[in-house]
Each structure stands twice: as C-alpha cells, then as structure tokens.
Amino acid sequence: MFPRVPDQHKVGKPLIPNGLGVIYVLFTSVYLFSLYFLGVAKPVNGVSAPLTLAVCILFGGFMGLLDDWMDLKWRYKAFMPLIAALPLVYLAREYGLRTSISLPFAGMIDFSSAYYFVIIPLIVMMVTNTVNQLGGLNGLETACPAIVLVGLLGTSELLLQPYFTLMLGPLLLWIALSVLNIRGKIFVGNSGSFAIGMTIAAFAVITDLKLGLVVSILPYVFNSILILLTVFLVGKKANVSFDGKNLVSDHRRSLITLITYKRPLAERSVVAIISSLIGVFTVLAILVEIF
C-alpha cells in the first residue's frame, strides 16, 4: 500500500514503507470529530477546539503529502503553514486567550492584537518547519515530537486545563508509530512530520502554553538555525556519512552533524542523545509554565 524507500543508515539499505504518517492524520481527524459529536469538549462562542485542531492537522498532513509528491522548495514550505494559522487565530479571539507572554528577565509582554495576527502565525510556521527539519534518522521524526507533546499534555493537566482527552488517543497512536519507526520498520514521511509539528503548535496555542512550547523546542530551533546559516553563508547542506556501522560527519551544519563531528556513533545513540536533549528542555518547559 505504501511506497518503499531505502533506509540509508542500515547495512544493505533495506526498503522501508514510507508515508505512514497519513495513518496518524486520518485517525486523529476521526478521533477529534468524534469528540465533537459526543460533546466531550463544549464549543465556546460557537468555536470548537477539537474541530479547529482537526483542521490544522489535516492541513499539516496535506502539506506533507504535497512535499512527498512534488518535493516542494523550502521557500514554499516555510510559509504554507500560515494558512493553517487562520482557524487558530479565530479560536484564540473567540476563546479570549491571553495576548501576553511572560518571558524570563523581560517580564510580561502584552502583544495585544498583534498576538493574533503575528505571534500565532509565527508560532505555527516556526514549529511546523523546525520539527520537519530535524529528521533523517529513525526516531527523530517520531520520538522527539512525542516527548514535546507529552510535556505539553502533562503541563495542561497540572494546570487543571480540560484538554487531556483532546490528545490522548492521537498521542498513543503516535507513540506506537514511534516504536515502529525507531525499530526501522516504517517511516512516517513528510505527511507525518508536518502533521505532528502542526499538532504541537495548535495544541500549545489552544491550551495557551506559549512559553512552555518555545522552551521545549529550543533544540529544534538551534538545529534549524545551524542548517539555515550554513545554507545561506556557506552554500552547503548538512550531510552525515554511514560507514556500515556508525554515523560520522566532517562538518557541523546541523544538530546531527554537530553530535557526530569526528565522533562515530551508532544511529540509535545519536537519536538517544537528541531525544534526551529535547527531554531536558521539555522538563524545563514544564517547570517554567508551573512556577
């Protein structure tokens, strides 16, 4: 059913089913629509959180499919998520979400109406693209976003927000896909990475966990900055070599190549290091939001 692509970091480059992120998109959409029809999450001023989240995830999956089919250039992929920000802007206005963000050392900053029309689109665009950029190894596109999503869901519960049911089913399915991906059985493809990035951004906006989101994705942002700086300043892309056993790089143009720079490591070791790094920042994000 799914096209197969070679796993570049395995001996013999076995062919692995790709694009199974569409399973997450379809399941999550049905799950969220079911919550709406069952009346689990009551609409506010006629706006439903499950339906808004479903629309965002559907667009993320559609965007990923377009990239898989057409190999979109980054100048298009970078701005396409702005379309998915529109339902979130409407929800934020109708829900009366805070337009201010409390920043360490800077205090409370109120963005007023700019929060709806500037900050929310920037959050969606940044999160979706940075999550998509940190990939290429089994587990990075699945386990790492799962860690961030678990942190956001846990923070929401600790702050007594009624959003646990909203993401429980999709999160469990994504964790199952993560296990298969880490074992090298499947790839979620761009449809999965864009959809989960959109999920993280939309859920953070709906639950009003803006600061926690920013803190937890700092490793993603660092990776994207490294990639973009080297592309624009050096004109070269990050690349990691596989010697039949380990990964190694002779440059530092991304988070992966920084970790493997002149230091051969097994694929799972690299994934474990990056996952641990994201886990540390996610815990820090929880503490920042609570205290």
C-alpha positions as YAML, in Angstrom:
chain: A
units: angstrom
residues:
- id: 1
  name: MET
  ca: [0.00, 0.00, 0.00]
- id: 2
  name: PHE
  ca: [2.81, 2.42, 0.82]
- id: 3
  name: PRO
  ca: [5.82, 3.26, -1.36]
- id: 4
  name: ARG
  ca: [9.11, 1.85, -0.12]
- id: 5
  name: VAL
  ca: [12.31, 3.86, 0.19]
- id: 6
  name: PRO
  ca: [15.82, 2.74, 1.19]
- id: 7
  name: ASP
  ca: [16.97, 3.15, 4.78]
- id: 8
  name: GLN
  ca: [20.26, 4.94, 4.08]
- id: 9
  name: HIS
  ca: [21.72, 4.19, 7.51]
- id: 10
  name: LYS
  ca: [21.30, 0.42, 7.54]
- id: 11
  name: VAL
  ca: [23.54, -2.23, 6.01]
- id: 12
  name: GLY
  ca: [22.21, -3.15, 2.57]
- id: 13
  name: LYS
  ca: [19.84, -0.17, 2.58]
- id: 14
  name: PRO
  ca: [16.64, -2.21, 3.07]
- id: 15
  name: LEU
  ca: [13.41, -0.84, 1.58]
- id: 16
  name: ILE
  ca: [11.06, 0.53, 4.24]
- id: 17
  name: PRO
  ca: [7.37, 1.54, 3.85]
- id: 18
  name: ASN
  ca: [7.18, 5.34, 3.79]
- id: 19
  name: GLY
  ca: [4.38, 7.83, 4.43]
- id: 20
  name: LEU
  ca: [2.64, 6.06, 7.29]
- id: 21
  name: GLY
  ca: [2.08, 9.44, 8.89]
- id: 22
  name: VAL
  ca: [-1.21, 9.52, 6.97]
- id: 23
  name: ILE
  ca: [-2.49, 6.89, 9.43]
- id: 24
  name: TYR
  ca: [-1.95, 9.40, 12.23]
- id: 25
  name: VAL
  ca: [-3.68, 12.15, 10.24]
- id: 26
  name: LEU
  ca: [-6.73, 10.02, 9.43]
- id: 27
  name: PHE
  ca: [-7.06, 8.51, 12.91]
- id: 28
  name: THR
  ca: [-6.63, 11.87, 14.65]
- id: 29
  name: SER
  ca: [-9.19, 13.56, 12.41]
- id: 30
  name: VAL
  ca: [-11.80, 10.86, 13.07]
- id: 31
  name: TYR
  ca: [-10.96, 10.92, 16.79]
- id: 32
  name: LEU
  ca: [-11.35, 14.69, 17.09]
- id: 33
  name: PHE
  ca: [-14.55, 14.77, 15.05]
- id: 34
  name: SER
  ca: [-15.92, 12.03, 17.31]
- id: 35
  name: LEU
  ca: [-15.13, 14.11, 20.40]
- id: 36
  name: TYR
  ca: [-17.04, 17.00, 18.84]
- id: 37
  name: PHE
  ca: [-20.12, 14.91, 18.05]
- id: 38
  name: LEU
  ca: [-20.04, 13.30, 21.51]
- id: 39
  name: GLY
  ca: [-19.93, 16.74, 23.10]
- id: 40
  name: VAL
  ca: [-16.76, 15.98, 25.05]
- id: 41
  name: ALA
  ca: [-15.35, 19.49, 24.54]
- id: 42
  name: LYS
  ca: [-18.04, 22.15, 24.56]
- id: 43
  name: PRO
  ca: [-17.75, 24.91, 21.93]
- id: 44
  name: VAL
  ca: [-17.08, 28.46, 23.10]
- id: 45
  name: ASN
  ca: [-18.93, 31.15, 21.14]
- id: 46
  name: GLY
  ca: [-19.63, 28.51, 18.51]
- id: 47
  name: VAL
  ca: [-15.95, 27.60, 18.10]
- id: 48
  name: SER
  ca: [-14.88, 24.01, 18.81]
- id: 49
  name: ALA
  ca: [-11.34, 23.17, 19.94]
- id: 50
  name: PRO
  ca: [-11.46, 19.58, 18.54]
- id: 51
  name: LEU
  ca: [-12.63, 20.77, 15.12]
- id: 52
  name: THR
  ca: [-10.02, 23.53, 15.00]
- id: 53
  name: LEU
  ca: [-7.26, 21.10, 15.92]
- id: 54
  name: ALA
  ca: [-8.53, 18.59, 13.34]
- id: 55
  name: VAL
  ca: [-8.45, 21.22, 10.58]
- id: 56
  name: CYS
  ca: [-4.87, 22.16, 11.44]
- id: 57
  name: ILE
  ca: [-3.70, 18.53, 11.46]
- id: 58
  name: LEU
  ca: [-5.46, 17.79, 8.19]
- id: 59
  name: PHE
  ca: [-3.69, 20.72, 6.57]
- id: 60
  name: GLY
  ca: [-0.36, 19.59, 8.01]
- id: 61
  name: GLY
  ca: [-0.86, 16.13, 6.52]
- id: 62
  name: PHE
  ca: [-1.94, 17.57, 3.18]
- id: 63
  name: MET
  ca: [1.12, 19.82, 3.14]
- id: 64
  name: GLY
  ca: [3.36, 16.83, 3.83]
- id: 65
  name: LEU
  ca: [1.75, 14.82, 1.03]
- id: 66
  name: LEU
  ca: [2.36, 17.70, -1.37]
- id: 67
  name: ASP
  ca: [6.01, 17.71, -0.36]
- id: 68
  name: ASP
  ca: [6.27, 13.94, -0.84]
- id: 69
  name: TRP
  ca: [4.69, 14.17, -4.29]
- id: 70
  name: MET
  ca: [6.21, 17.40, -5.60]
- id: 71
  name: ASP
  ca: [9.35, 17.86, -3.47]
- id: 72
  name: LEU
  ca: [8.42, 21.44, -2.57]
- id: 73
  name: LYS
  ca: [11.18, 24.01, -2.23]
- id: 74
  name: TRP
  ca: [11.79, 25.37, 1.25]
- id: 75
  name: ARG
  ca: [10.69, 28.87, 0.29]
- id: 76
  name: TYR
  ca: [7.20, 27.45, -0.25]
- id: 77
  name: LYS
  ca: [7.18, 25.04, 2.69]
- id: 78
  name: ALA
  ca: [8.29, 27.78, 5.06]
- id: 79
  name: PHE
  ca: [5.17, 29.89, 4.54]
- id: 80
  name: MET
  ca: [2.48, 27.34, 3.75]
- id: 81
  name: PRO
  ca: [1.72, 26.66, 7.47]
- id: 82
  name: LEU
  ca: [0.49, 30.26, 7.74]
- id: 83
  name: ILE
  ca: [-2.74, 29.09, 6.11]
- id: 84
  name: ALA
  ca: [-3.33, 26.65, 8.98]
- id: 85
  name: ALA
  ca: [-2.89, 29.50, 11.47]
- id: 86
  name: LEU
  ca: [-6.18, 31.10, 10.37]
- id: 87
  name: PRO
  ca: [-8.52, 28.78, 12.36]
- id: 88
  name: LEU
  ca: [-6.24, 29.14, 15.40]
- id: 89
  name: VAL
  ca: [-6.42, 32.94, 15.16]
- id: 90
  name: TYR
  ca: [-10.21, 32.75, 15.11]
- id: 91
  name: LEU
  ca: [-10.29, 30.33, 18.05]
- id: 92
  name: ALA
  ca: [-7.91, 32.47, 20.11]
- id: 93
  name: ARG
  ca: [-10.08, 35.55, 19.57]
- id: 94
  name: GLU
  ca: [-13.34, 33.79, 20.42]
- id: 95
  name: TYR
  ca: [-11.86, 31.98, 23.43]
- id: 96
  name: GLY
  ca: [-10.38, 35.23, 24.71]
- id: 97
  name: LEU
  ca: [-6.93, 33.72, 25.16]
- id: 98
  name: ARG
  ca: [-4.25, 35.85, 26.76]
- id: 99
  name: THR
  ca: [-2.39, 38.09, 24.35]
- id: 100
  name: SER
  ca: [0.56, 38.39, 26.74]
- id: 101
  name: ILE
  ca: [3.60, 36.19, 27.25]
- id: 102
  name: SER
  ca: [5.70, 36.13, 30.42]
- id: 103
  name: LEU
  ca: [9.36, 35.95, 29.44]
- id: 104
  name: PRO
  ca: [12.29, 35.32, 31.81]
- id: 105
  name: PHE
  ca: [14.16, 38.53, 32.68]
- id: 106
  name: ALA
  ca: [11.81, 40.56, 30.44]
- id: 107
  name: GLY
  ca: [8.63, 40.08, 32.43]
- id: 108
  name: MET
  ca: [5.11, 40.17, 30.99]
- id: 109
  name: ILE
  ca: [4.82, 41.42, 27.41]
- id: 110
  name: ASP
  ca: [1.37, 42.16, 26.02]
- id: 111
  name: PHE
  ca: [1.23, 41.87, 22.24]
- id: 112
  name: SER
  ca: [-2.41, 42.99, 22.05]
- id: 113
  name: SER
  ca: [-3.98, 42.31, 18.64]
- id: 114
  name: ALA
  ca: [-0.51, 41.53, 17.22]
- id: 115
  name: TYR
  ca: [-0.67, 38.27, 19.17]
- id: 116
  name: TYR
  ca: [-3.48, 37.03, 16.92]
- id: 117
  name: PHE
  ca: [-2.16, 38.21, 13.58]
- id: 118
  name: VAL
  ca: [1.62, 37.98, 14.10]
- id: 119
  name: ILE
  ca: [2.57, 35.75, 17.04]
- id: 120
  name: ILE
  ca: [0.20, 32.83, 16.37]
- id: 121
  name: PRO
  ca: [1.16, 32.61, 12.65]
- id: 122
  name: LEU
  ca: [4.84, 32.79, 13.62]
- id: 123
  name: ILE
  ca: [4.39, 30.00, 16.19]
- id: 124
  name: VAL
  ca: [2.68, 27.75, 13.65]
- id: 125
  name: MET
  ca: [5.24, 28.47, 10.92]
- id: 126
  name: MET
  ca: [8.27, 28.06, 13.20]
- id: 127
  name: VAL
  ca: [7.17, 24.89, 14.98]
- id: 128
  name: THR
  ca: [5.96, 23.07, 11.87]
- id: 129
  name: ASN
  ca: [9.12, 23.77, 9.88]
- id: 130
  name: THR
  ca: [11.64, 23.18, 12.67]
- id: 131
  name: VAL
  ca: [10.05, 19.82, 13.56]
- id: 132
  name: ASN
  ca: [10.19, 18.81, 9.90]
- id: 133
  name: GLN
  ca: [13.86, 19.83, 9.59]
- id: 134
  name: LEU
  ca: [15.06, 17.62, 12.44]
- id: 135
  name: GLY
  ca: [14.79, 14.24, 10.74]
- id: 136
  name: GLY
  ca: [16.68, 11.72, 8.68]
- id: 137
  name: LEU
  ca: [17.32, 9.16, 11.42]
- id: 138
  name: ASN
  ca: [14.94, 6.50, 12.72]
- id: 139
  name: GLY
  ca: [13.16, 8.01, 15.71]
- id: 140
  name: LEU
  ca: [13.93, 11.70, 15.30]
- id: 141
  name: GLU
  ca: [10.71, 12.47, 13.43]
- id: 142
  name: THR
  ca: [8.58, 10.47, 15.86]
- id: 143
  name: ALA
  ca: [10.09, 10.03, 19.33]
- id: 144
  name: CYS
  ca: [11.27, 13.62, 19.71]
- id: 145
  name: PRO
  ca: [7.90, 15.27, 18.89]
- id: 146
  name: ALA
  ca: [6.22, 12.71, 21.16]
- id: 147
  name: ILE
  ca: [8.38, 13.93, 24.06]
- id: 148
  name: VAL
  ca: [7.33, 17.55, 23.45]
- id: 149
  name: LEU
  ca: [3.67, 16.59, 23.11]
- id: 150
  name: VAL
  ca: [3.75, 14.55, 26.32]
- id: 151
  name: GLY
  ca: [5.25, 17.57, 28.09]
- id: 152
  name: LEU
  ca: [2.54, 19.91, 26.79]
- id: 153
  name: LEU
  ca: [-0.20, 17.44, 27.70]
- id: 154
  name: GLY
  ca: [1.25, 16.92, 31.17]
- id: 155
  name: THR
  ca: [1.58, 20.66, 31.75]
- id: 156
  name: SER
  ca: [-2.01, 21.17, 30.66]
- id: 157
  name: GLU
  ca: [-3.15, 18.62, 33.23]
- id: 158
  name: LEU
  ca: [-1.01, 20.10, 36.01]
- id: 159
  name: LEU
  ca: [-2.59, 23.49, 35.30]
- id: 160
  name: LEU
  ca: [-6.04, 21.85, 35.53]
- id: 161
  name: GLN
  ca: [-6.99, 22.51, 31.92]
- id: 162
  name: PRO
  ca: [-9.61, 20.11, 30.45]
- id: 163
  name: TYR
  ca: [-7.63, 19.13, 27.36]
- id: 164
  name: PHE
  ca: [-6.30, 15.68, 28.28]
- id: 165
  name: THR
  ca: [-8.95, 13.82, 26.25]
- id: 166
  name: LEU
  ca: [-8.24, 16.02, 23.25]
- id: 167
  name: MET
  ca: [-4.82, 14.48, 22.57]
- id: 168
  name: LEU
  ca: [-4.85, 11.17, 24.46]
- id: 169
  name: GLY
  ca: [-5.85, 8.94, 21.51]
- id: 170
  name: PRO
  ca: [-3.62, 10.64, 18.91]
- id: 171
  name: LEU
  ca: [-0.65, 10.61, 21.30]
- id: 172
  name: LEU
  ca: [-0.98, 6.87, 21.97]
- id: 173
  name: LEU
  ca: [-1.13, 6.15, 18.24]
- id: 174
  name: TRP
  ca: [1.88, 8.38, 17.58]
- id: 175
  name: ILE
  ca: [3.87, 6.57, 20.28]
- id: 176
  name: ALA
  ca: [3.02, 3.25, 18.58]
- id: 177
  name: LEU
  ca: [4.26, 4.65, 15.26]
- id: 178
  name: SER
  ca: [7.37, 5.89, 17.05]
- id: 179
  name: VAL
  ca: [8.21, 2.40, 18.30]
- id: 180
  name: LEU
  ca: [7.94, 1.00, 14.77]
- id: 181
  name: ASN
  ca: [9.97, 3.90, 13.38]
- id: 182
  name: ILE
  ca: [12.76, 3.50, 15.95]
- id: 183
  name: ARG
  ca: [12.96, -0.19, 15.09]
- id: 184
  name: GLY
  ca: [13.34, 0.71, 11.41]
- id: 185
  name: LYS
  ca: [10.05, -0.88, 10.35]
- id: 186
  name: ILE
  ca: [8.34, 2.25, 8.97]
- id: 187
  name: PHE
  ca: [8.89, 5.89, 8.01]
- id: 188
  name: VAL
  ca: [6.18, 8.46, 8.73]
- id: 189
  name: GLY
  ca: [7.32, 10.69, 5.87]
- id: 190
  name: ASN
  ca: [6.66, 14.39, 5.46]
- id: 191
  name: SER
  ca: [2.94, 13.81, 5.95]
- id: 192
  name: GLY
  ca: [3.71, 12.61, 9.47]
- id: 193
  name: SER
  ca: [6.36, 15.17, 10.41]
- id: 194
  name: PHE
  ca: [4.33, 18.14, 9.18]
- id: 195
  name: ALA
  ca: [1.16, 16.82, 10.83]
- id: 196
  name: ILE
  ca: [2.81, 16.26, 14.22]
- id: 197
  name: GLY
  ca: [4.52, 19.66, 14.03]
- id: 198
  name: MET
  ca: [1.15, 21.25, 13.33]
- id: 199
  name: THR
  ca: [-0.33, 19.24, 16.23]
- id: 200
  name: ILE
  ca: [2.25, 20.58, 18.67]
- id: 201
  name: ALA
  ca: [1.79, 24.19, 17.54]
- id: 202
  name: ALA
  ca: [-2.01, 24.07, 17.52]
- id: 203
  name: PHE
  ca: [-2.28, 22.27, 20.87]
- id: 204
  name: ALA
  ca: [0.09, 24.78, 22.51]
- id: 205
  name: VAL
  ca: [-1.98, 27.71, 21.21]
- id: 206
  name: ILE
  ca: [-5.30, 26.14, 22.25]
- id: 207
  name: THR
  ca: [-4.01, 25.36, 25.76]
- id: 208
  name: ASP
  ca: [-2.26, 28.75, 25.98]
- id: 209
  name: LEU
  ca: [1.13, 27.16, 26.72]
- id: 210
  name: LYS
  ca: [3.15, 29.53, 24.57]
- id: 211
  name: LEU
  ca: [6.21, 29.90, 26.79]
- id: 212
  name: GLY
  ca: [6.39, 26.17, 27.51]
- id: 213
  name: LEU
  ca: [6.26, 25.46, 23.79]
- id: 214
  name: VAL
  ca: [9.10, 27.87, 23.00]
- id: 215
  name: VAL
  ca: [11.34, 26.41, 25.71]
- id: 216
  name: SER
  ca: [10.69, 22.78, 24.76]
- id: 217
  name: ILE
  ca: [11.50, 23.28, 21.05]
- id: 218
  name: LEU
  ca: [14.75, 25.20, 21.59]
- id: 219
  name: PRO
  ca: [16.84, 22.21, 20.32]
- id: 220
  name: TYR
  ca: [14.70, 22.23, 17.17]
- id: 221
  name: VAL
  ca: [15.27, 25.95, 16.71]
- id: 222
  name: PHE
  ca: [19.02, 25.55, 17.25]
- id: 223
  name: ASN
  ca: [19.13, 22.81, 14.61]
- id: 224
  name: SER
  ca: [17.23, 24.96, 12.09]
- id: 225
  name: ILE
  ca: [19.47, 27.98, 12.73]
- id: 226
  name: LEU
  ca: [22.58, 25.85, 12.07]
- id: 227
  name: ILE
  ca: [21.10, 24.49, 8.85]
- id: 228
  name: LEU
  ca: [19.93, 27.87, 7.54]
- id: 229
  name: LEU
  ca: [23.16, 29.67, 8.41]
- id: 230
  name: THR
  ca: [25.30, 27.14, 6.58]
- id: 231
  name: VAL
  ca: [23.00, 27.12, 3.56]
- id: 232
  name: PHE
  ca: [22.93, 30.91, 3.24]
- id: 233
  name: LEU
  ca: [26.53, 31.64, 4.29]
- id: 234
  name: VAL
  ca: [28.40, 28.59, 3.03]
- id: 235
  name: GLY
  ca: [26.01, 27.34, 0.38]
- id: 236
  name: LYS
  ca: [26.27, 23.73, 1.56]
- id: 237
  name: LYS
  ca: [23.86, 21.30, 3.18]
- id: 238
  name: ALA
  ca: [24.39, 19.15, 6.23]
- id: 239
  name: ASN
  ca: [25.35, 15.56, 5.48]
- id: 240
  name: VAL
  ca: [26.22, 12.62, 7.68]
- id: 241
  name: SER
  ca: [28.12, 9.56, 6.41]
- id: 242
  name: PHE
  ca: [27.42, 5.93, 7.23]
- id: 243
  name: ASP
  ca: [30.45, 3.61, 7.37]
- id: 244
  name: GLY
  ca: [28.43, 0.42, 7.63]
- id: 245
  name: LYS
  ca: [28.18, 0.59, 11.41]
- id: 246
  name: ASN
  ca: [28.30, 4.17, 12.67]
- id: 247
  name: LEU
  ca: [27.39, 7.68, 11.58]
- id: 248
  name: VAL
  ca: [30.12, 10.31, 11.32]
- id: 249
  name: SER
  ca: [30.48, 13.82, 9.85]
- id: 250
  name: ASP
  ca: [33.34, 16.12, 8.96]
- id: 251
  name: HIS
  ca: [31.39, 19.35, 9.49]
- id: 252
  name: ARG
  ca: [28.95, 20.97, 11.94]
- id: 253
  name: ARG
  ca: [25.99, 22.17, 9.90]
- id: 254
  name: SER
  ca: [23.12, 20.65, 11.90]
- id: 255
  name: LEU
  ca: [22.43, 19.14, 15.31]
- id: 256
  name: ILE
  ca: [23.09, 15.64, 13.93]
- id: 257
  name: THR
  ca: [26.41, 16.58, 12.32]
- id: 258
  name: LEU
  ca: [27.43, 18.54, 15.42]
- id: 259
  name: ILE
  ca: [26.98, 15.45, 17.59]
- id: 260
  name: THR
  ca: [28.74, 13.13, 15.13]
- id: 261
  name: TYR
  ca: [31.53, 15.57, 14.19]
- id: 262
  name: LYS
  ca: [34.68, 13.40, 14.05]
- id: 263
  name: ARG
  ca: [32.95, 11.11, 16.56]
- id: 264
  name: PRO
  ca: [31.44, 7.92, 15.04]
- id: 265
  name: LEU
  ca: [28.22, 6.94, 16.76]
- id: 266
  name: ALA
  ca: [25.51, 4.37, 16.12]
- id: 267
  name: GLU
  ca: [22.23, 5.73, 14.75]
- id: 268
  name: ARG
  ca: [20.30, 4.86, 17.89]
- id: 269
  name: SER
  ca: [22.95, 6.56, 20.04]
- id: 270
  name: VAL
  ca: [22.54, 9.81, 18.09]
- id: 271
  name: VAL
  ca: [18.77, 9.58, 18.37]
- id: 272
  name: ALA
  ca: [19.04, 8.86, 22.10]
- id: 273
  name: ILE
  ca: [21.28, 11.91, 22.65]
- id: 274
  name: ILE
  ca: [18.95, 14.26, 20.76]
- id: 275
  name: SER
  ca: [15.86, 12.77, 22.44]
- id: 276
  name: SER
  ca: [17.47, 13.25, 25.85]
- id: 277
  name: LEU
  ca: [18.31, 16.84, 24.98]
- id: 278
  name: ILE
  ca: [14.73, 17.53, 23.98]
- id: 279
  name: GLY
  ca: [13.55, 15.75, 27.11]
- id: 280
  name: VAL
  ca: [15.65, 18.06, 29.30]
- id: 281
  name: PHE
  ca: [14.22, 21.17, 27.65]
- id: 282
  name: THR
  ca: [10.70, 19.75, 27.88]
- id: 283
  name: VAL
  ca: [11.09, 19.23, 31.63]
- id: 284
  name: LEU
  ca: [12.44, 22.77, 31.87]
- id: 285
  name: ALA
  ca: [9.39, 23.99, 29.92]
- id: 286
  name: ILE
  ca: [7.05, 22.27, 32.40]
- id: 287
  name: LEU
  ca: [8.82, 23.93, 35.33]
- id: 288
  name: VAL
  ca: [8.70, 27.33, 33.64]
- id: 289
  name: GLU
  ca: [4.96, 27.07, 33.00]
- id: 290
  name: ILE
  ca: [4.15, 25.85, 36.51]
- id: 291
  name: PHE
  ca: [6.37, 28.16, 38.51]
...
